[in-house]
Amino acid sequence: MPEEIELSDAEIDRILQERARIISKSLDDDTEHKDARQFLTFPIGEEKFGIDIRFVQEIHPLAGRMWSPVPGAPDFIAGAVNIRGRIYSMMNIAQYFGIKTDWNPDLTHVLLIRERVSGDGGRMEFCIITGDIPKIEEIVPTGIRSPSGAVSQKLSDYLDGVTESMVMILNIQKLIDDPGIIVNDEI
């Protein structure tokens, strides 16, 4: 029987970094996708949105998860959800942007978003509700076009653009920096 080897945290980190370097090197060799960035895409109603994957920390199905509506919260706050013992607000961006949708509770997922707020350096954490299981897509930035008049001005203000396949690229930083999504009411 082979002898069990115990590795230190530093050795494990070194091994994982080497594996990541090897994997990224093989991806860099693929010139067709060299400039592509990864986006998490998901449907909301009849629309399809994309978020830069760097902002998404976790993805969870909403079915079977402990969550609750928050009385007195704005309409676009669907409630609060418990993820790993922490409570996060759930933002219904369909409601926020005026997109009509019917949620299927069996397919609905929440994306845990985490990013720094511009200016004060604080960290914002909240969840966005999606209409189905999100997918990872590689999108080349040159394939993103300015949103046309086909979307509302409010939605257009939060988009980096639209791809040829009609994925609306949501600018999470603009959403995070919007004081309109912060609920500061005290009782």
GUMAR-816003 format. One record per residue: residue in one letter; x negated, y negated, z of N, C-alpha, C, CB in turn. Coordinates in steps of 0.05 Angstrom, whole numbers, plus 5000, padded with zeros to 4 digits. Atoms other than C-alpha are relative to their C-alpha. Glycine has a CB too. Layout:
N
AXYZXYZXYZXYZ
...
//
This chain:
187
M498350235000500050005000498249755000501950005025
P501750245001497149314982500249845025500849834976
E500150164976495048865038501549734995497049945008
E498550245002499648275050498249765004502449995021
I501750234998496347605038501649765009498749934972
E498650244990498346985077498649764990500150015031
L501150245012497346325042500749755017501049964971
S499550254986496745635074501849834983497349855007
D498350195015501445075054498549864978501249795019
A501750135020495644735017499550184977497449915013
E500549805022494245374977502550034983499150275012
I497549985015501545444959500549764983502450045020
D499750255016501944714937498150004976499449765017
R501949995022495644814894500950194979497250085011
I499149805019498445434861502449894985500850275014
L497650115013505145094847499349774981502049915021
Q500950225017501744474819498650114975498149815014
E501349885023497444904773502150134981498050225009
R497949895017503645274748501549784986501950175017
A498650235013507144614735498449884978500749795021
R501850125021501044354697500050184975497249975011
I500049815023500944984653502649984985499550285010
I497450025013508444944639500349734985502250025021
S499750265013508244194624498149984976499449775020
K501950015023502144294578501350144976497450145007
S498749875022506144794537502349844989501050285009
L497850185010511944304533498849774984501649895023
D501350225014507143744512499250084972497649905015
D500849915027504844174453502350004980498950285003
D497750015018511944154425500549714991502550125014
T499950285009511443514384502849914994498349964976
E497350075007518743534363501549885024501650244990
H498650094976521043424435498249835018501050235016
K502050144984515043014459501249765015497749924983
D498950254988519042374472502750055014500349794979
A497349944988525442724496499949995030500950284990
R499650014971527942614566502350185007500449715011
Q497949824992532343084605502249845014499050215019
F497650124989539442864622501950225009501349814979
L497949824991544843214661502549894987500250015032
T497650095013551043174618502550155011499850054969
F497649894988558143294641502549854989500049985031
P497550135010565343154618501549865023501850214987
I498150134982570042664651502349934981498849755015
G497850035018576842694617499150084972501049705000
E500849945027575642664542497249904994502049874981
E502650125005568942314550497850195011499849725014
K502449844991561942614560497949805009498950194978
F501950184988556942264605497350145003500949895027
G502749904994549442354615498749835021498450024975
I501550144979545142174675497150104999501250045028
D502849924999537542174676499750195023498149755003
I500249784980535942814714498449925024498950254987
R501650094978531042444758501649905024497949794992
F498350114979536842134797501650225014501949804988
V498349794989540442794810498450185018501450164978
Q501449844981538143154873501150285002500049875027
E498749744996543243714878502650004984500550075030
I497449965013549343994842501550215016499750094969
H498549814985554944344879502950024989500149925030
P497249985007561744624860501749885023500950304994
L498350124979567244254898501850215012501649774988
A498349794990571544874905498750145024500750214977
G501049864976570745174974498249835018498550244992
R501850184984566644585000501849835018498349824981
M498550174981568844195061499949714991498850035029
W499950285006571143505040502749895009499649964969
S497650134990576343005061500449734988499949985031
P499550285008579742375035499349815022502949964991
V500750204981577641735069502249785000497249884994
P497950204999583641305090498949724999501750045025
G500850285002583040575071497649954981499349905027
A502250045019577240695022501149914973498350264997
P499050075027577640404952500850244984497749844985
D499049785016581140834900497850174987501849894978
F502249855013574541024867498450185019498249814985
I501249824981572141354931502050235006499249855027
A498249774998575342044927500150125028499250224980
G500149894973573142234997497150035009501450275001
A502649944989567242485037499650304999499649885029
V500649725003563743155028497650075018499550084971
N502249904983559243565074498250174983501150165024
I502049855015552943795039497650045019499149864974
R502249924982547944165083500049845026497349954985
G499850134974550543835146499949694999497950095017
R500050295003550343125118502549914985497549894985
I497550095012556442715098499349794979501949885022
Y500450195023556442355030502749914990498350144978
S497650095014561741934997500050114972500249694999
M499649905027564542204932501249794982501750265000
M499150215018565241694876501450134976497749814991
N498549925023570541824824499549794978503150045006
I500650205020567341464765502149974979497350064987
A497750025018573441624722501849785010501550274998
Q498350214988577541194770498649734998500650075029
Y501550255000572140664774499949874972497150055009
F500250115027571640584698502750014985498050164984
G497350005013579140684684500350224979500549744988
I499849775018578441364649502150195011497350144996
K497949824991584641794653499050294998502649974982
T500949724999583142514674501750155019497050015007
D498849814981586243114707497750185009502450164987
W502149844990581343474752500950285004498949895027
N499549714995581144234752498350075024499250174974
P501549954976579144404823498050244998501950055023
D501849785003575845054800497549934985501550234987
L502350085016571144694752498649765010501049964972
T501150254990569944044789497450045016502049855017
H502549994985562843934814499349735010497750114981
V501050264991559343394853497049994996500649965031
L502850045004552543114836499049825023499449874972
L501250164979548442864895497949814987498750175023
I501750215013545242214870498349875022501749794985
R501850134980539241914907498149824985498550225017
E501950195012535441294887499749755017501049924971
R500550254986532540654914501749784990497049924999
V498550245008536640024914498049784993501949905023
S501850215008533239464876500049785021500849894972
G500250234982530738894919499350085028502649865001
D500649954972531239164990498450265005502550015016
G501549764997527839834977501450225016497449945014
G498549794986533240215016500850224981502449885014
R499249775017535540884991503050045001498650265010
M497149955002542641004966500450294994501249814978
E499249725005545641704969503050024999498850185022
F497149965003552541884944500450214979501449734992
C499449795020556042394901501849894978501450245014
I498350065023559242324833501550264993498449894975
I498349775007565042784815499850044969502949965009
T500149935029564443144747502450184994497350134992
G497749845009569943484707499450294995501249884976
D500749735006566144124694497150055008500450064970
I502849944993559444474704498149834983499450314995
P501950175016553943984684497950184986498549815019
K502049875016548844184632497649824996501250094972
I502450165005541643964620499649994970497550135014
E500650045029540343664551497649824997502549874986
E502350175006534043374522501049804979497650164989
I499150215018535442704489497749824994502449835013
V502150185009530542294449501049715003499050074971
P499150284996530941554470500749854974497949855015
T499450135025530841334397502750084989497850054979
G497449915009537341724388502349875016500250295002
I498050144984540941274439500649734987499149975030
R499250255013544840714407501649835019501750064975
S498450194983548240104437502950095000499749714989
P497149925000555340254460501649804983501050015029
S498450185018560239974409502449915015500850154974
G497650104988566839644423502050225006501349814982
A498249774994569840344432500450055029499050254986
V499849964972568840304507500749735013497450125013
S499250254986571439804558497449845007501650065026
Q502350174993566939214576498850095027500849705001
K501049914974566439464648498250254997502450065019
L501649765004564040144625497449944984501650224985
S502350085017559439834572497749885017500949814979
D502050134983555939434627498350205015501449815020
Y501449804985553740084660498750214983501950135020
L501149815019551340444598497449914989502050064978
D502550065015544340484569500650044970497750195008
G499349965028547740714504501550254997497550004983
V498549775007551141274468498350164979502849934988
T501549835019547941864431501750064976499050265014
E498549925025549842124362502250205006498150114980
S498049804993553642684396502049885020498750255012
M498050154984557642154435499750045030502750074992
V500649994972554342264503499449715009497650195007
M500450274989554941614542497950015022502649875011
I502249994980548341504580500549795021497349954986
L499350184977550141214648497449905013501750165020
N502350124986545140734679500650015030499549714990
I499549964972545240984750498949775017498750265010
Q501150224985540740414774501949765001497349914988
K498050215000545939904752502450065018501049954971
L497849924983551340294788499249985029500850294994
I501050024972547140344852499749715009497350155002
D500450284993545539604850502549835000498049884980
D497550145001552839414841501149975029502150144982
P498950034973555339104907502950095002499749715009
G497249915000562439304886500450295008501149964973
I499649724992561140034902499450045030498250194983
I500749984971558839894974502549935016497649815007
V497750044982564239965027498849935027501950255001
N501250094975562139555087502149925021498349764995
D497950074981568839505124499450125027502750094990
E500349904972568339565200502749985014497949845015
I497450004985574039725247499649855026501050295006
//
